[in-house]
């Protein structure tokens, strides 16, 4: 028998491999951080001698969830300026507060709190955009989560950099410092077309092409974005991005709630990915993403939470449910975004958007062992007919019991591993006491 590090035996397994929705009484063998085998429990028991075995008879085992759009450090502004229109929320509350308080310490504490919340809810990889990304990357490394660190870019001077070019230079230095680091990679992260001018966007486009690096930005989040873009640049945001060389298969476009039929066709032709953030869009009354139309056009769609300042949580299981329900309402079609497809958006959709589709997003031999066990042994998840339907429509993040990243257990029986919960809460309170004065 072959010795492996870990054998996970589950009541149900959702591989998200394009072949089967779910299988019953299956196991996953893990060795050296990767998936060594997937098969019936009885078969793998006869082939592998694990150093550790975990039995999950009442659980569905799924790929780690991918939060494809986040501002992790903004957990420190959770609930700070609620129930306001996006423009007022951003310009009158968030930006002034960031100008006063954002620092490396702020980013470390906020990102650490966010990572704990995400891991506990089954998120094993997140795509982030915020100031001091090198600090956020260090927090991700320390807590053992997978991350795409956004090389943030703004025209306006801020606590991180005095100019867009300085932002880009600092981002490139961060990228160089992460060479050889498996779990944390980088993407260019120009905040939005309305906060970054043509010259830095063109520089980012050139670097993205030369280095093969993704570009993560907000696009078409508000109703007035395109009219303002036409007034300033003579073209819509998407057309401007295209003219600058950014509309391609490396683009990760967050929100995209105001799209014409031509926009959808253009995005599909370019091969860009869209990150749907349903809860944030609803809370800020930004609009409704046409997910059904995007998928029908062949666009890769992922899910994101946005920041906790506008959501107010980082719960991707909840995003799956809201996304599925909202798509049905927007499309006037109860068959729109079924449970299987909602799970795909939260796993493989995100992995593909981030350029990690060969490494994570599904339970397949050779991929990284980013795995999540969700208990279905709850009264609210019974009786059991279809575990994927139950996962999407009935479960909540309190039912996440165990989480592995690269085969390392980060959540065990509902508790975070090697995380000082009391210290995180004390730091969060200290920031609330200062910011809330």
C-alpha positions as CSV (number, residue, x, y, z in Angstrom):
1,X,0.0,0.0,0.0
2,X,1.2,3.5,-0.8
3,X,1.6,5.9,2.2
4,X,0.0,9.3,1.9
5,X,-0.4,12.2,4.2
6,X,-4.1,12.3,4.5
7,X,-7.3,10.4,3.5
8,X,-10.6,12.2,3.6
9,X,-13.7,9.9,3.5
10,X,-16.9,11.8,2.8
11,X,-20.6,11.0,2.6
12,X,-20.8,13.1,-0.5
13,X,-18.2,14.7,-2.8
14,X,-18.8,17.5,-5.2
15,X,-15.8,17.4,-7.6
16,X,-16.8,20.4,-9.8
17,X,-14.9,18.5,-12.5
18,X,-17.4,18.9,-15.3
19,X,-18.2,15.2,-15.3
20,X,-20.5,14.6,-12.2
21,X,-22.5,16.8,-9.9
22,X,-21.8,14.7,-6.9
23,X,-20.8,11.2,-5.9
24,X,-21.6,9.2,-2.8
25,X,-19.2,7.6,-0.3
26,X,-16.1,8.9,-2.0
27,X,-12.6,9.6,-0.6
28,X,-9.7,11.9,-1.5
29,X,-6.1,10.9,-0.9
30,X,-3.7,13.8,-0.3
31,X,0.1,13.8,-0.4
32,X,2.6,16.6,-0.3
33,X,-0.2,19.2,-0.6
34,X,-1.7,17.8,-3.7
35,X,-4.6,15.4,-4.5
36,X,-3.2,12.0,-5.1
37,X,-6.4,10.1,-5.8
38,X,-10.1,10.4,-5.8
39,X,-12.4,7.4,-5.7
40,X,-14.9,5.2,-3.8
41,X,-13.9,4.9,-0.1
42,X,-13.6,1.1,-0.3
43,X,-11.2,1.4,-3.3
44,X,-8.9,4.0,-1.7
45,X,-8.9,2.2,1.6
46,X,-7.3,-0.8,-0.2
47,X,-4.7,1.3,-2.0
48,X,-3.4,3.9,0.5
49,X,-2.1,3.9,4.1
50,X,-2.7,7.5,5.3
51,X,-0.7,9.1,8.1
52,X,-4.0,10.7,9.1
53,X,-7.6,9.8,8.2
54,X,-10.6,12.0,8.6
55,X,-14.1,10.5,8.3
56,X,-16.9,12.8,7.2
57,X,-20.0,10.6,6.8
58,X,-22.5,13.5,7.2
59,X,-20.6,16.0,5.1
60,X,-20.2,17.1,1.5
61,X,-16.6,17.7,0.5
62,X,-16.2,20.5,-1.9
63,X,-13.2,22.4,-3.5
64,X,-12.1,25.4,-1.5
65,X,-14.2,28.5,-2.2
66,X,-12.6,31.3,-4.2
67,X,-13.4,34.9,-3.2
68,X,-12.6,36.6,-6.5
69,X,-13.1,40.3,-5.4
70,X,-12.3,41.5,-1.9
71,X,-10.8,44.5,0.0
72,X,-9.8,42.4,3.0
73,X,-8.5,45.2,5.3
74,X,-11.8,47.0,5.1
75,X,-13.2,44.6,7.6
76,X,-12.1,47.3,10.1
77,X,-14.8,49.5,8.6
78,X,-17.6,46.9,8.8
79,X,-20.8,48.6,9.6
80,X,-19.1,52.0,9.7
81,X,-21.2,53.8,7.1
82,X,-24.2,51.7,6.3
83,X,-27.4,52.4,4.3
84,X,-25.9,55.1,2.0
85,X,-25.8,55.4,-1.8
86,X,-22.4,54.3,-3.2
87,X,-21.2,57.7,-4.2
88,X,-22.0,59.2,-0.8
89,X,-20.7,56.1,1.0
90,X,-17.4,56.2,-0.9
91,X,-16.6,59.9,-1.2
92,X,-18.0,61.3,2.0
93,X,-17.2,58.4,4.4
94,X,-14.8,55.7,3.2
95,X,-12.2,57.7,1.4
96,X,-11.9,60.3,4.1
97,X,-11.6,57.6,6.8
98,X,-9.0,55.7,4.8
99,X,-7.1,59.0,4.3
100,X,-6.9,59.4,8.1
101,X,-6.4,55.8,9.3
102,X,-4.9,53.5,6.6
103,X,-1.4,52.3,7.5
104,X,0.6,49.1,7.4
105,X,-0.8,48.3,10.9
106,X,-4.4,48.9,9.7
107,X,-3.9,46.6,6.8
108,X,-2.3,43.9,8.8
109,X,-5.0,43.9,11.5
110,X,-7.9,44.2,9.0
111,X,-6.5,41.5,6.6
112,X,-5.8,39.1,9.5
113,X,-9.4,39.5,10.7
114,X,-10.7,39.0,7.2
115,X,-8.6,35.9,6.6
116,X,-9.9,34.3,9.8
117,X,-13.5,35.0,8.7
118,X,-12.9,33.7,5.2
119,X,-11.2,30.5,6.3
120,X,-13.9,29.8,8.9
121,X,-16.5,30.1,6.1
122,X,-14.7,27.8,3.6
123,X,-12.8,30.4,1.5
124,X,-9.3,29.0,0.7
125,X,-8.3,31.6,-1.9
126,X,-9.0,35.3,-2.2
127,X,-8.3,38.0,-4.8
128,X,-7.6,41.3,-3.0
129,X,-7.3,44.9,-3.9
130,X,-6.1,47.4,-1.2
131,X,-3.3,49.6,0.0
132,X,-0.1,48.1,1.3
133,X,-0.6,44.8,-0.5
134,X,2.8,43.6,0.7
135,X,1.5,43.7,4.3
136,X,-1.7,41.8,3.2
137,X,0.5,39.2,1.5
138,X,2.5,38.7,4.7
139,X,-0.7,38.2,6.6
140,X,-1.9,35.6,4.1
141,X,1.4,33.7,4.3
142,X,1.2,33.8,8.1
143,X,-2.3,32.4,8.2
144,X,-1.9,29.8,5.5
145,X,-4.5,31.0,2.9
146,X,-4.1,31.3,-0.8
147,X,-4.1,34.8,-2.1
148,X,-3.8,36.9,-5.2
149,X,-2.3,40.2,-3.9
150,X,-3.5,43.2,-6.0
151,X,-0.8,45.6,-7.0
152,X,-3.1,48.6,-6.3
153,X,-3.0,51.7,-8.5
154,X,-4.6,55.2,-8.0
155,X,-3.9,58.5,-9.6
156,X,-4.6,60.4,-6.4
157,X,-1.9,60.5,-3.7
158,X,-2.6,58.3,-0.8
159,X,-1.0,56.8,2.3
160,X,0.6,54.1,0.1
161,X,2.0,56.1,-2.8
162,X,2.1,59.6,-4.1
163,X,1.3,58.7,-7.7
164,X,0.1,56.0,-10.1
165,X,3.6,55.3,-11.3
166,X,4.9,54.8,-7.7
167,X,2.0,52.4,-7.1
168,X,3.1,50.4,-10.1
169,X,6.7,50.4,-9.1
170,X,5.8,49.2,-5.6
171,X,3.6,46.5,-7.0
172,X,6.5,45.2,-9.2
173,X,8.8,45.2,-6.2
174,X,6.1,43.1,-4.3
175,X,5.9,40.7,-7.2
176,X,9.6,40.2,-7.2
177,X,9.7,39.6,-3.5
178,X,7.1,36.8,-3.9
179,X,9.1,34.7,-6.4
180,X,9.1,31.1,-5.1
181,X,6.1,31.7,-2.8
182,X,3.5,29.1,-3.9
183,X,0.4,30.4,-2.1
184,X,0.6,34.1,-2.8
185,X,0.7,35.5,-6.3
186,X,0.0,38.9,-7.8
187,X,-2.3,40.8,-10.2
188,X,-2.3,44.4,-11.3
189,X,-5.1,46.2,-9.5
190,X,-5.9,49.6,-11.0
191,X,-8.8,50.7,-8.8
192,X,-11.2,51.7,-11.6
193,X,-11.3,53.5,-15.0
194,X,-12.5,56.7,-13.2
195,X,-9.6,56.7,-10.7
196,X,-6.7,55.8,-13.0
197,X,-5.8,57.9,-16.1
198,X,-4.7,56.7,-19.5
199,X,-0.9,56.7,-19.1
200,X,-0.8,54.4,-16.0
201,X,-3.5,52.1,-17.5
202,X,-1.4,51.8,-20.7
203,X,1.7,51.0,-18.7
204,X,-0.2,48.4,-16.8
205,X,-1.5,46.9,-20.1
206,X,2.0,46.6,-21.4
207,X,3.3,45.0,-18.2
208,X,0.4,42.7,-18.1
209,X,1.1,41.5,-21.6
210,X,4.9,41.2,-21.1
211,X,4.6,39.4,-17.7
212,X,1.4,37.4,-18.3
213,X,-0.2,38.9,-15.2
214,X,-3.9,39.4,-14.6
215,X,-5.5,42.9,-14.2
216,X,-8.2,43.2,-11.6
217,X,-10.4,46.3,-11.6
218,X,-13.9,47.7,-10.9
219,X,-15.9,48.2,-14.1
220,X,-19.4,49.4,-14.7
221,X,-20.3,49.4,-11.0
222,X,-22.5,52.5,-11.2
223,X,-25.1,53.9,-13.5
224,X,-23.2,57.1,-14.1
225,X,-19.8,55.5,-14.9
226,X,-20.4,55.3,-18.6
227,X,-21.9,58.7,-19.1
228,X,-19.0,60.3,-17.2
229,X,-16.5,58.2,-19.2
230,X,-18.0,59.4,-22.5
231,X,-18.0,63.0,-21.2
232,X,-14.3,62.8,-20.2
233,X,-12.8,60.3,-22.7
234,X,-15.3,60.2,-25.5
235,X,-16.0,56.5,-24.9
236,X,-17.5,54.1,-22.4
237,X,-15.3,52.4,-19.7
238,X,-15.1,49.1,-21.6
239,X,-14.3,50.8,-24.9
240,X,-11.6,52.8,-23.2
241,X,-10.1,49.7,-21.5
242,X,-10.1,48.0,-24.9
243,X,-8.4,51.0,-26.6
244,X,-5.7,50.8,-23.9
245,X,-5.1,47.1,-24.5
246,X,-6.7,45.9,-21.3
247,X,-9.8,44.1,-22.6
248,X,-8.5,40.6,-23.0
249,X,-8.4,37.2,-21.3
250,X,-6.3,38.6,-18.4
251,X,-8.9,41.1,-17.3
252,X,-10.9,40.4,-14.1
253,X,-13.8,42.9,-14.2
254,X,-15.5,43.3,-10.8
255,X,-19.3,44.1,-10.6
256,X,-20.3,44.8,-14.2
257,X,-23.8,45.6,-13.3
258,X,-24.6,48.0,-16.1
259,X,-24.0,46.2,-19.4
260,X,-25.6,46.5,-22.8
261,X,-26.0,43.5,-25.1
262,X,-23.0,44.8,-27.1
263,X,-20.9,45.0,-23.9
264,X,-21.7,41.4,-23.1
265,X,-20.7,40.3,-26.6
266,X,-17.5,42.3,-26.4
267,X,-16.5,40.8,-23.1
268,X,-17.2,37.3,-24.3
269,X,-15.1,37.9,-27.5
270,X,-12.3,39.2,-25.4
271,X,-12.3,36.2,-23.0
272,X,-12.4,38.5,-19.9
273,X,-13.8,37.3,-16.6
274,X,-16.6,39.0,-14.6
275,X,-16.8,38.9,-10.8
276,X,-20.3,39.0,-9.6
277,X,-20.7,40.6,-6.1
278,X,-24.5,40.2,-5.5
279,X,-24.7,41.2,-1.8
280,X,-22.6,44.3,-2.1
281,X,-24.5,45.4,-5.3
282,X,-27.8,44.9,-3.5
283,X,-26.7,46.8,-0.4
284,X,-25.3,49.8,-2.3
285,X,-28.3,49.6,-4.8
286,X,-25.7,49.6,-7.6
287,X,-27.7,47.5,-9.9
288,X,-28.2,43.9,-11.1
289,X,-25.5,41.9,-12.9
290,X,-26.9,40.0,-16.0
291,X,-25.3,36.8,-14.9
292,X,-27.6,34.6,-17.0
293,X,-26.9,36.5,-20.2
294,X,-23.1,36.6,-19.4
295,X,-23.0,32.8,-19.0
296,X,-25.1,32.2,-22.1
297,X,-22.6,34.3,-24.0
298,X,-19.8,32.1,-22.8
299,X,-18.3,34.6,-20.3
300,X,-16.5,33.1,-17.3
301,X,-18.2,34.4,-14.2
302,X,-16.8,34.2,-10.6
303,X,-18.2,35.3,-7.3
304,X,-16.8,37.9,-4.8
305,X,-17.9,39.4,-1.6
306,X,-16.4,42.9,-2.1
307,X,-15.3,44.4,1.2
308,X,-16.9,44.0,4.5
309,X,-17.6,47.8,4.6
310,X,-20.2,47.3,1.9
311,X,-21.4,43.8,2.3
312,X,-21.1,43.4,5.5
313,X,-19.6,39.9,5.6
314,X,-17.1,37.8,3.7
315,X,-19.4,34.8,3.4
316,X,-19.2,33.1,0.0
317,X,-21.7,30.4,0.8
318,X,-24.2,33.2,1.3
319,X,-23.1,34.8,-2.0
320,X,-23.8,31.6,-3.8
321,X,-27.4,31.5,-2.6
322,X,-28.1,35.1,-3.3
323,X,-26.5,34.9,-6.7
324,X,-28.6,31.9,-7.6
325,X,-31.9,33.5,-6.4
326,X,-31.1,36.9,-7.9
327,X,-30.2,35.4,-11.3
328,X,-33.6,33.7,-11.4
329,X,-35.4,37.0,-10.6
330,X,-33.4,39.1,-13.1
331,X,-33.7,36.5,-15.9
332,X,-37.4,35.8,-15.0
333,X,-36.4,32.1,-15.3
334,X,-36.4,29.7,-12.4
335,X,-33.9,27.5,-14.2
336,X,-31.3,30.3,-14.3
337,X,-28.1,29.7,-12.4
338,X,-29.0,26.3,-10.9
339,X,-27.2,25.0,-7.8
340,X,-24.5,23.1,-9.6
341,X,-23.6,26.2,-11.6
342,X,-23.6,28.5,-8.6
343,X,-21.1,26.2,-6.9
344,X,-19.0,26.3,-10.1
345,X,-18.9,30.2,-10.0
346,X,-17.6,30.0,-6.4
347,X,-14.9,27.5,-7.2
348,X,-13.8,26.9,-10.8
349,X,-15.2,30.2,-12.0
350,X,-13.0,32.0,-9.5
351,X,-10.0,29.8,-10.2
352,X,-10.2,30.4,-13.9
353,X,-10.6,34.1,-13.4
354,X,-7.4,34.3,-11.3
355,X,-5.4,32.1,-13.8
356,X,-5.3,29.3,-11.2
357,X,-7.7,26.8,-13.0
358,X,-4.9,24.2,-13.4
359,X,-4.1,24.3,-9.7
360,X,-7.4,24.8,-7.7
361,X,-11.2,25.0,-8.1
362,X,-12.0,21.4,-8.5
363,X,-11.3,18.0,-6.8
364,X,-9.1,16.3,-9.3
365,X,-5.8,14.4,-9.2
366,X,-2.8,16.6,-9.3
367,X,-4.5,19.7,-8.1
368,X,-3.7,21.5,-4.9
369,X,-5.5,20.0,-1.9
370,X,-7.7,23.0,-1.1
371,X,-10.7,21.3,0.4
372,X,-13.8,22.2,2.5
373,X,-16.1,19.9,4.5
374,X,-19.6,21.2,5.1
375,X,-21.9,19.3,7.5
376,X,-25.3,18.4,6.2
377,X,-26.3,16.8,9.4
378,X,-28.5,19.7,10.5
379,X,-32.3,19.8,10.8
380,X,-32.3,22.7,8.2
381,X,-30.5,20.5,5.7
382,X,-32.8,17.5,6.0
383,X,-34.2,15.4,4.4
384,X,-31.5,14.8,1.9
385,X,-32.3,14.5,-1.8
386,X,-29.5,16.5,-3.4
387,X,-26.5,17.6,-1.4
388,X,-25.6,20.4,-3.9
389,X,-29.1,21.9,-3.7
390,X,-28.8,21.7,0.1
391,X,-25.3,23.3,0.0
392,X,-26.5,26.3,-2.1
393,X,-30.0,26.8,-0.7
394,X,-30.0,25.7,2.9
395,X,-26.5,25.7,4.4
396,X,-24.7,28.6,6.2
397,X,-21.1,29.1,7.1
398,X,-21.5,27.7,10.6
399,X,-21.8,24.3,8.9
400,X,-18.3,24.5,7.6
401,X,-16.4,22.2,9.9
402,X,-13.0,21.5,8.3
403,X,-10.8,23.3,5.8
404,X,-7.5,22.4,4.2
405,X,-5.2,24.6,2.1
406,X,-2.4,22.7,0.3
407,X,-3.3,19.7,2.5
408,X,-2.7,21.7,5.7
409,X,-5.7,21.9,8.0
410,X,-6.7,25.5,8.7
411,X,-10.1,24.8,10.3
412,X,-10.6,21.7,12.5
413,X,-14.1,20.8,13.8
414,X,-15.3,24.3,13.4
415,X,-12.3,26.1,15.0
416,X,-9.5,27.9,13.3
417,X,-6.1,26.3,13.7
418,X,-3.2,28.4,15.1
419,X,-5.3,31.6,15.3
420,X,-5.5,33.7,18.5
421,X,-9.2,34.6,18.3
422,X,-9.0,36.8,21.4
423,X,-6.1,38.8,20.0
424,X,-8.0,39.4,16.7
425,X,-11.1,40.6,18.5
426,X,-9.0,43.0,20.8
427,X,-7.3,44.5,17.7
428,X,-10.6,45.0,16.0
429,X,-12.1,46.7,19.0
430,X,-9.1,49.0,19.3
431,X,-9.7,50.2,15.7
432,X,-13.4,50.7,16.3
433,X,-12.7,52.8,19.4
434,X,-10.3,55.0,17.4
435,X,-12.3,55.3,14.1
436,X,-15.7,55.6,15.8
437,X,-14.8,58.6,18.0
